[in-house]
Every structure is written in C-alpha cells, then in structure tokens.
Amino acid sequence: MEVGSQSPVDVMKEGKRRGHEDHINVGISLMLDLETCKPFQSTRQPSTGPTRDEGIAASDIQIVNDDKSLGPSQNLKRTLASIDRNACFILQVGDKVHPRYEEYPEPELGDPDTRPRIPVCKIVDKKAFRLSQIQKDKAKKNAALTTKQIELNWAISQHDLSHRLDKLKEFLTQGRRVEVVFGKKRKGWMQRKDVTDEEAQALLHQIREAVKTVENSREWQSMEGQARRQAIMFFEAKKK
C-alpha cells in the first residue's frame, strides 16, 4: 500500500515498525495537514490578560477536576453552552499534548515538539474570582503601604549617607512610606555635640532634596523632634 493511501496513524505505525525515519516524518506531516488537527495547535502566545471563554484558540479543551485530575477532551462550544455564563467562565491555565497524540513518538532532544496541543482549563466561579482578585489587590496595596525605617545619626559620613539616600529613594519608588529616624529610641534624647546646627540643617536639606528627585514623592508630615537630637522625618510617594 502506498503512503498516500494510508491514514496518518497507519503511516506512523508502519514507519515505527520498519524503523524508517522517513515514514515517521511523512506521518507527522500528514497529521499536521489534516483539517481536524488545526484547532489543536499550540495556544502558547503572548497575552495581555487571562485567556478565557471564546478567547481560547481551540475547538477542544480539557477541564481540571476538583481533585486536580484532568477530564477527557471536550468541545469548547458545547462546554460553554453547558455552564451558567452569568455565574461562571472558562479560564485557560495552560496547555499540553492532545490526548489523541500522546502515544506518538516524542521529538529527539533539541527538536521542537510538533504534536498538536490542547488547552487545559478551569471552570471558574465569577464571584469567587472577583473576591480573589480583590484580596490580591488589597495585599499588593498593603505591601506598598508598608512603612520602612531608615536610621541615621547626625554625624553620618557622606559615603554612608549616599547609601541611605539610595535606599530611601528605592523605597519611595516602590510606593512605600519611609520614616527617617535620627538616634535610637532606646538611647533616649541624645545630642551629638560634634555636629553644629548648620550641619544638621544641611543634612535635613540634603535628605529633602533627594526625595524631590523621586516623582510624586513628598514629606507628608512635619518632622517630629529636634535637629541634633532624636527626630523622625516622614516621606511617601503621592498617588497619581
């Protein structure tokens, strides 16, 4: 029987049995040219958001069961018609080799896997999904609002100050609030006699100027305490 009159599966079996690589290649080529195989080509492509419902680029899908096992392949349109679209949606969470072609020879190391793939999906409850998104957004917001502290002393060297200011700007860029603390509370109100009032004011000015270089940042509360003693400065990144 000529290769052209055989089915793709027969060609693959014949090629594998005889050990002829050219038969296997012909089988793969025929398999990929079949009209019925086109919907199962890889769905891995750049996306700006979750792939869901009619946006899933395939005619068949596999659903993840509650026990995390995979159900059999099923038609996407029929699956969409079977669920309550007001309450649920189908979300693609990945893809895999289509069950029909799992027994076909795997590619050699370094060669692309041309076997047709099928999207792996979940049926998602819309209310639960929205609640999950709200909780994630809240967690991100809370993380962004976490207050960071940077400790300085009035006689800090310019080298150390440069590192502290870099950290201050980094935190502000992340959207965090930052407290710049002079002196440690456990040591009480501590005066640094080796720093003049002018030097202390110059240090405060240098810190404020560094904050100005971060877009939408500000000193949101007046400094507590006194220069040359224990004090706290308060900065944050303003919301746009």
C-alpha positions in Angstrom: 0.0 0.0 0.0 1.3 3.4 -0.9 2.0 6.0 1.8 -0.5 8.4 0.2 -3.4 6.0 0.6 -2.7 5.2 4.3 -4.1 7.1 7.3 -1.6 9.1 9.4 -1.8 6.6 12.2 -1.1 3.7 9.9 1.8 5.5 8.4 3.3 6.2 11.9 2.9 2.6 12.9 4.3 1.3 9.7 7.3 3.7 9.9 8.0 2.8 13.5 7.7 -0.9 12.9 10.1 -0.8 9.9 12.4 1.7 11.6 12.2 4.1 8.6 12.6 7.7 9.8 11.2 9.0 6.5 7.9 7.2 7.1 7.7 8.8 10.6 8.3 12.3 9.1 5.7 11.8 6.4 3.2 10.7 9.1 3.8 13.8 11.2 3.5 16.0 8.1 0.2 14.4 7.1 -1.1 14.6 10.6 -0.4 18.3 10.9 -2.0 19.0 7.5 -5.3 17.3 8.4 -8.1 19.9 8.8 -9.3 18.3 12.0 -5.9 18.9 13.6 -5.8 22.7 13.1 -7.8 23.6 16.2 -5.3 21.7 18.4 -2.2 23.6 17.5 -0.3 25.3 20.4 -2.1 28.1 22.1 1.0 29.4 23.7 1.2 33.0 22.6 1.7 36.5 24.1 -1.3 37.7 26.0 -2.2 40.9 27.9 -4.6 39.1 30.3 -6.2 35.8 31.2 -7.3 33.7 28.2 -11.0 32.8 28.7 -14.2 31.6 27.1 -14.3 32.4 23.3 -10.8 33.8 23.5 -9.4 30.3 23.9 -7.9 29.4 20.5 -9.0 25.8 20.2 -12.1 23.8 19.5 -11.4 21.2 22.2 -10.3 21.7 25.8 -9.5 19.6 28.9 -11.0 20.6 32.2 -9.2 20.4 35.6 -11.4 18.5 38.0 -11.9 19.4 41.7 -9.3 16.7 42.6 -6.8 18.3 40.2 -7.1 15.4 37.7 -7.8 16.1 34.0 -11.0 15.2 32.4 -11.3 13.9 28.8 -11.1 16.3 25.9 -14.4 18.0 25.2 -15.7 20.5 22.8 -15.3 24.1 23.9 -18.5 25.5 22.4 -20.6 22.7 24.0 -18.9 23.2 27.3 -19.6 26.9 27.2 -23.3 26.2 26.4 -23.5 23.8 29.3 -22.4 26.2 32.1 -24.2 29.2 33.6 -22.4 32.0 31.8 -23.7 34.6 34.3 -22.1 32.7 37.2 -19.0 31.0 35.6 -16.4 31.3 32.9 -13.8 29.0 31.4 -10.2 30.1 32.2 -7.2 28.6 30.3 -4.4 27.8 32.8 -2.0 26.0 30.4 -1.8 23.5 27.6 -0.5 20.0 26.9 -0.1 17.5 24.2 -3.6 16.5 23.0 -4.6 13.0 24.4 -5.1 11.7 20.8 -1.4 12.2 20.1 0.2 11.4 23.4 1.4 8.0 22.1 3.0 9.5 19.1 6.9 9.5 19.1 8.4 12.3 21.2 10.8 14.5 19.3 14.5 14.0 19.6 16.4 16.1 22.1 16.6 19.7 20.8 13.9 19.2 18.2 10.6 21.1 18.5 7.5 19.2 19.7 5.2 19.4 16.8 2.5 17.3 18.3 -0.9 19.1 18.5 -1.7 20.6 21.9 -4.9 21.2 23.8 -5.7 24.0 26.3 -6.0 23.0 29.9 -8.8 25.0 31.6 -10.8 25.5 34.8 -14.4 26.4 35.2 -14.2 29.4 37.5 -16.9 30.9 39.7 -17.1 34.7 38.8 -17.9 35.8 42.4 -15.0 33.7 43.9 -12.7 35.0 41.2 -13.6 38.7 41.8 -13.1 38.2 45.6 -9.7 36.6 44.9 -8.7 39.5 42.7 -9.8 42.0 45.4 -7.8 40.2 48.0 -4.7 40.1 45.8 -5.1 43.8 45.0 -5.5 44.5 48.7 -2.4 42.5 49.6 -0.4 44.4 46.9 -1.7 47.7 48.3 -0.9 46.8 51.9 2.6 45.7 50.8 3.1 49.1 49.0 1.9 51.0 52.1 4.3 49.1 54.4 6.3 51.7 56.3 10.1 51.4 56.1 12.5 52.9 58.5 16.0 54.2 57.8 18.2 55.1 60.7 20.7 57.9 60.6 22.9 59.8 63.0 23.6 63.5 62.7 27.3 62.9 62.2 26.9 60.4 59.4 29.6 60.3 56.7 28.8 61.4 53.2 29.6 57.8 52.0 27.1 56.2 54.4 24.6 58.9 53.7 24.7 58.2 50.0 23.8 54.6 50.6 20.9 55.6 52.9 19.6 58.1 50.4 19.7 55.5 47.6 17.6 53.1 49.9 15.2 55.9 50.7 14.6 56.7 47.0 14.3 52.9 46.3 11.5 52.6 48.9 9.7 55.7 47.6 9.9 54.4 44.1 8.1 51.2 45.3 5.3 53.3 46.7 6.2 52.8 50.3 6.1 55.2 53.2 9.5 55.9 54.8 10.5 57.2 58.2 14.0 58.6 58.5 14.9 58.2 62.2 17.7 60.1 63.8 19.0 58.5 67.0 17.6 55.3 68.5 14.7 55.4 70.9 16.3 53.0 73.4 19.1 55.6 73.9 16.6 58.4 74.6 17.2 62.0 73.5 20.8 62.0 72.5 22.7 65.1 71.4 25.6 64.9 69.0 28.0 67.7 70.1 30.2 67.2 67.2 27.6 68.5 64.8 26.6 72.1 64.5 23.1 73.4 63.9 24.2 74.5 60.4 25.5 71.0 59.7 22.3 69.4 61.0 20.1 71.7 58.8 22.3 71.0 55.8 21.7 67.2 56.4 18.0 67.7 56.6 18.1 69.8 53.4 20.1 67.1 51.6 17.6 64.5 52.5 14.6 66.6 51.3 16.4 67.3 48.0 17.0 63.6 47.5 13.3 63.0 48.0 12.4 65.6 45.4 14.2 63.5 42.7 11.6 60.8 43.1 8.5 61.5 41.1 5.3 62.1 43.1 7.1 61.9 46.5 6.7 64.3 49.3 7.2 64.9 53.0 3.7 64.1 54.1 4.1 65.0 57.8 6.3 67.6 59.5 9.4 66.3 61.3 9.0 65.3 64.9 11.7 66.1 67.3 14.6 68.5 67.0 17.7 68.8 64.9 20.9 67.4 66.6 18.6 65.3 68.8 16.2 62.4 68.2 13.9 63.1 65.3 11.8 61.5 62.7 11.1 62.6 59.1 8.1 61.2 57.2 8.0 60.7 53.4 5.7 58.9 51.0 5.1 58.6 47.3 1.9 60.5 46.4 -0.8 58.7 44.5 -1.3 59.9 40.9 
